[in-house]
Amino acid sequence: MEHYYISSNKYNLQERMTKRGKVYDVVFRLVTIDGQEKQKRLSGFSTKGLAKQGYLEFVTKYCELVKNNPLKKKNPQKEEPTVGELVRAYFATLGNINKESVIYDKQNIFRNYILPDFESVKVKDITEESLYIWQDKIWAMKNERNGEYFSQKYLTKIRGQFSTFLTWVEKRYKYKNLLLDIDKPKRRTPKKEMLFWTREEFEQFISVVDNPMYHALFTFMFFTGRRKGELFALFHKDVKEASISFTKSVNRRTFGKGTWEITSTKEDKECVIPVCQVVQEEIKRYKPPKGKFYFGGEQPLAATTVTRVFDKYIEQAGVKRIRIHDLRHSFVSMLIHLGANFMVVADLISDTVEQVIKTYGHLYQEDITNILLKIK
């Protein structure tokens, strides 16, 4: 479904008679992503209330409220679009391409790192020099939370999002993407060591977890390697005696329609994963709360709450501090040292073989070195 702009919430209700009786239509004005203004009609509602509801649902889902027509050109020879105007048009096209959580992240990148410098700049006025200045500024930025420079990976992501947008502009509006001609800086920073727990460290940690729900949750995390959003989204019916169905995830990066929503998994995969004996025994012991969510009950668990509880038990157990996501790394590390190959690991954590090699390949190298040392 195409996305649109509207400049006001005004609409007209029109009554008409059909063979089935009286119905109501809603008529209003909108603007397409290429700047064309036209009339929109939603037809055949049985009551005025349903007609109004239909209108509100349509504009909430498919329209963005802006002042006037952001792309209207009274005189094409004199008026040129700004980056900010085309960014709004660009994001209007992403609804059928990206998941809401992905769009949410992209909008944060544009709002924090791109639009502050280019929002009011006409696209035709973008120069290589202005892009070099912007790029130097971004590479010199520090993370406000920890005071450290952003990683090369994150800076490359910011630059990539801007370049993707400029390529979209080039295809639609014929303005050349000059960022493609600019070399990307390289920041040489020490690669951070991947943190994970051994089986012994996890046993030391889990021994102090006295809350049954969190005991089950952290056990699932360590012995399945699944992402926390997938575990938060589990329903009672998803958990069997010897397997778990991972078909969805909880997303809290939403656009004001609620504090959370159920979406597909990160890789858009639906799978039934067999679980080890430790998890099977945990399933037998655990008594889930009432409500549809296996963890949480009526509402899915909040990541911030789980992180706070996780950190509390780490301190009590006296084990080294890791992130919750590092439990996924711990599971993969355990599989690798038990001799699992890339394909088995990828299947169990629902990732691609290529990503597993990229992220965990160095762990295999350690095993190779240990094996060669045993040859005498």
C-alpha positions in Angstrom: 0.0 0.0 0.0 1.3 3.4 -1.0 2.0 6.0 1.7 0.8 9.6 1.6 1.0 13.1 3.1 -2.0 15.0 4.5 -1.9 18.7 5.4 -4.9 18.7 7.7 -7.3 16.3 9.4 -10.4 17.7 7.5 -12.7 15.3 5.8 -16.3 15.3 4.5 -18.9 12.6 5.2 -21.2 12.0 2.3 -24.5 10.0 2.6 -25.9 7.9 -0.2 -28.5 5.2 -0.8 -27.7 1.7 -2.1 -29.7 -1.4 -2.6 -28.7 -2.4 0.9 -29.7 0.9 2.4 -28.0 4.1 3.5 -24.2 4.1 3.6 -21.6 6.8 4.3 -18.4 7.7 2.4 -15.4 9.7 3.7 -13.8 12.1 1.3 -10.5 14.0 1.9 -7.4 15.4 0.2 -4.0 13.9 0.3 -0.6 14.1 -1.5 1.2 11.2 -3.1 5.0 10.7 -2.5 5.7 12.3 -5.9 3.9 15.5 -4.9 0.6 14.9 -6.7 -2.5 16.2 -4.8 -5.7 14.2 -5.2 -9.0 13.3 -3.6 -9.3 10.1 -1.6 -12.7 8.3 -1.0 -13.3 5.6 1.6 -16.7 4.1 0.7 -19.6 2.1 2.1 -19.6 2.5 5.8 -22.9 1.6 7.5 -22.7 4.4 10.2 -21.1 7.8 10.5 -19.1 6.4 13.5 -17.6 3.6 11.4 -16.9 6.0 8.6 -14.9 8.3 11.0 -13.1 5.3 12.4 -12.2 4.1 8.9 -10.8 7.5 8.1 -8.7 7.6 11.3 -7.3 4.1 10.8 -6.4 5.0 7.2 -4.5 8.2 8.0 -2.8 6.7 11.0 -1.5 3.7 9.0 -0.7 5.3 5.6 -0.4 9.1 6.0 2.1 11.6 7.5 0.7 14.9 8.6 2.8 17.8 7.3 2.3 21.5 6.6 1.1 22.0 3.1 2.4 19.9 0.2 6.1 19.1 1.0 6.9 18.4 -2.7 4.7 20.9 -4.5 6.5 23.0 -7.0 4.6 26.1 -8.2 7.6 27.0 -10.4 9.8 24.0 -11.1 12.4 26.3 -12.6 12.9 28.2 -9.3 11.9 25.7 -6.5 14.2 22.8 -5.7 13.5 20.2 -3.0 15.4 20.2 0.3 17.0 17.1 1.8 14.4 17.3 4.6 11.5 17.2 2.2 12.9 14.2 0.3 13.8 12.4 3.5 10.1 12.5 4.4 9.2 11.2 0.9 11.9 8.5 1.3 10.6 7.2 4.6 7.1 7.1 3.2 8.3 4.4 0.7 9.9 2.2 3.3 6.7 0.8 4.9 6.4 -2.0 2.5 10.1 -2.8 2.5 11.3 -2.6 6.1 9.9 -3.7 9.4 8.8 -1.0 11.8 11.8 -1.6 14.1 14.2 -1.1 11.2 12.5 2.1 10.1 12.6 3.3 13.7 16.4 2.8 13.8 16.9 4.5 10.4 14.8 7.5 11.5 17.0 7.9 14.6 20.1 7.9 12.5 18.7 10.6 10.2 17.4 12.7 13.1 20.6 12.6 15.1 23.4 12.5 12.5 22.2 13.7 9.1 19.3 16.1 9.3 21.0 18.5 11.7 23.4 19.4 8.9 21.3 18.9 5.8 17.6 19.3 6.6 17.2 22.8 5.0 19.9 22.2 2.3 18.5 22.0 -1.3 19.6 18.7 -2.8 21.2 20.5 -5.8 23.4 22.5 -3.3 25.0 19.4 -1.8 28.7 19.4 -2.7 31.6 17.0 -2.2 33.1 19.6 0.2 29.9 19.7 2.3 29.9 15.9 2.5 33.6 15.8 3.5 32.9 18.4 6.3 29.9 16.3 7.5 31.8 13.1 7.4 34.8 14.6 9.3 32.3 15.8 11.9 30.6 12.4 12.3 33.9 10.6 12.6 35.0 13.1 15.4 31.8 12.5 17.4 31.8 10.8 20.8 29.1 8.7 22.4 27.4 10.8 25.0 26.8 7.8 27.2 30.4 6.6 27.6 32.5 9.4 26.2 34.1 7.1 23.7 34.4 7.6 19.9 31.8 5.7 17.9 33.0 2.4 16.4 34.0 2.2 12.8 31.1 -0.2 12.3 28.5 2.2 13.6 30.0 5.2 11.6 29.9 3.0 8.5 26.3 2.3 9.2 25.4 6.0 9.5 27.3 6.8 6.3 25.6 3.8 4.5 22.2 5.0 5.5 22.9 8.5 4.0 24.3 7.0 0.9 21.3 4.7 0.4 19.0 7.7 0.6 21.1 9.7 -1.8 21.1 6.8 -4.3 17.3 6.7 -4.0 17.2 10.5 -4.7 19.5 9.9 -7.7 17.2 7.3 -9.2 14.0 9.3 -8.6 15.1 12.9 -9.0 18.4 12.6 -11.0 20.6 14.3 -8.5 24.0 12.6 -8.4 25.0 10.7 -5.2 28.3 12.5 -4.6 28.9 10.5 -1.4 29.9 7.5 -3.6 32.9 9.5 -4.8 34.2 10.2 -1.3 36.6 7.9 0.5 35.5 6.5 3.8 37.8 7.2 6.7 39.3 4.3 8.7 39.5 4.4 12.4 41.9 1.8 13.8 40.6 0.8 17.2 41.4 -2.4 19.2 38.9 -5.0 18.5 36.9 -5.7 21.7 37.1 -9.2 23.0 33.9 -11.2 22.7 32.6 -11.9 26.2 30.9 -15.1 27.2 30.5 -17.5 30.1 31.7 -21.1 30.3 29.3 -23.7 31.5 30.9 -23.5 34.9 30.4 -19.7 35.1 26.8 -20.0 34.1 26.2 -22.7 36.8 27.7 -20.4 39.4 25.4 -17.6 38.2 22.2 -19.6 37.9 22.7 -21.1 41.4 21.8 -17.7 43.0 18.7 -17.0 40.8 15.9 -17.7 43.2 13.0 -16.3 41.1 11.5 -19.3 39.1 10.6 -17.2 36.0 14.0 -15.7 35.7 15.7 -19.0 36.5 13.8 -20.5 33.5 14.4 -17.4 31.3 18.2 -17.3 31.8 18.5 -21.0 31.4 16.6 -20.8 28.1 18.9 -18.0 27.0 22.1 -19.8 27.8 21.1 -23.2 26.4 19.2 -22.1 23.2 21.2 -19.0 22.2 18.0 -17.2 21.1 17.6 -13.5 21.1 15.7 -12.0 24.1 12.9 -10.6 21.9 12.2 -14.1 20.6 12.0 -15.5 24.2 9.9 -12.6 25.4 7.4 -13.4 22.6 6.9 -17.0 23.5 3.3 -18.2 24.1 2.5 -21.2 26.2 1.7 -23.2 23.0 5.1 -22.6 21.6 6.9 -24.5 24.4 6.7 -28.3 24.1 8.4 -31.0 26.2 11.4 -31.3 23.9 11.2 -28.4 21.5 10.3 -24.7 21.2 8.7 -22.9 18.3 10.4 -19.5 17.5 8.1 -17.7 15.1 8.0 -14.1 16.4 9.6 -11.4 18.4 8.7 -8.5 20.7 9.5 -5.1 19.4 9.4 -2.0 21.6 10.7 0.4 19.0 7.3 1.5 17.8 5.7 4.7 16.5 3.3 5.6 19.3 0.8 2.8 18.7 1.7 1.1 22.0 4.7 0.3 24.1 5.3 -3.0 22.2 4.2 -5.1 19.3 4.6 -8.7 18.1 6.7 -8.9 14.9 8.5 -11.5 12.9 12.0 -12.7 14.0 15.0 -10.7 13.0 15.8 -13.1 10.1 12.1 -13.5 9.3 12.4 -17.2 10.0 9.9 -19.5 11.7 11.4 -22.7 13.1 10.9 -25.4 15.7 14.2 -26.0 17.6 14.9 -29.1 19.6 16.2 -28.3 23.1 18.8 -30.1 25.3 18.1 -32.1 28.4 18.8 -29.1 30.7 16.1 -27.0 29.1 13.7 -30.0 29.0 14.1 -30.4 32.8 13.6 -26.6 33.3 10.3 -26.8 31.2 9.1 -29.5 33.6 9.8 -27.5 36.7 8.7 -24.1 35.5 5.1 -23.0 36.2 4.3 -20.2 33.7 2.1 -17.3 34.9 -1.4 -16.8 33.7 -1.8 -15.0 30.4 -0.7 -15.8 26.9 3.0 -15.0 27.4 5.2 -17.8 28.7 7.4 -15.3 30.4 5.5 -12.3 31.8 1.9 -13.4 31.7 -0.5 -10.8 30.3 2.4 -8.6 29.1 5.8 -9.5 27.6 8.8 -8.8 29.9 10.5 -5.4 29.5 14.1 -5.6 28.4 15.2 -2.9 30.9 13.7 -4.9 33.8 15.3 -8.1 32.8 18.7 -6.4 32.4 18.4 -4.9 35.9 17.5 -8.4 37.4 20.4 -10.0 35.4 22.9 -7.5 36.7 21.7 -8.0 40.3 22.2 -11.8 40.1 25.6 -11.3 38.5 26.7 -9.3 41.5 25.3 -11.9 43.9 27.0 -14.7 42.1 30.4 -13.0 41.8 30.9 -13.9 38.1 32.4 -11.6 35.5 29.9 -9.1 34.1 28.5 -9.7 30.6 25.5 -8.4 28.7 22.4 -10.5 28.3 23.1 -10.8 24.6 26.4 -12.4 25.5 24.4 -15.5 26.7 23.9 -16.0 22.9 27.6 -15.9 22.4 28.1 -18.3 25.3 25.8 -20.9 23.7 27.6 -20.6 20.4 31.0 -20.9 22.1 29.8 -24.0 23.9 28.6 -25.6 20.7 31.8 -24.8 18.9 34.0 -26.3 21.6 31.8 -29.4 21.5 32.6 -29.8 17.8 29.5 -28.4 16.1 30.0 -27.1 12.6 28.9 -23.8 11.1 25.6 -25.1 9.7 24.4 -26.7 12.9 25.2 -23.5 14.9 23.4 -21.4 12.3 20.3 -23.6 12.4 20.1 -23.6 16.1 20.3 -19.8 16.5 18.5 -19.0 13.2 21.3 -17.0 11.7 23.1 -17.4 8.4 26.2 -19.5 8.0 28.0 -16.4 6.7 27.2 -14.4 9.8 28.2 -17.2 12.1 31.6 -17.5 10.4 32.0 -13.7 10.5 31.1 -13.4 14.2 32.4 -16.7 15.7 35.0 -17.9 13.2 37.9 -17.0 15.5 36.6 -19.5 18.1 37.1 -22.3 15.6 40.6 -21.0 15.0 41.3 -21.5 18.7 40.1 -25.1 18.5 42.3 -25.7 15.4 45.4 -24.4 17.3 44.6 -26.7 20.3 44.2 -29.7 18.0 47.5 -29.1 16.2 49.4 -28.7 19.6 48.3 -32.2 20.5 50.1 -33.7 17.5 53.6 -34.7 18.6 
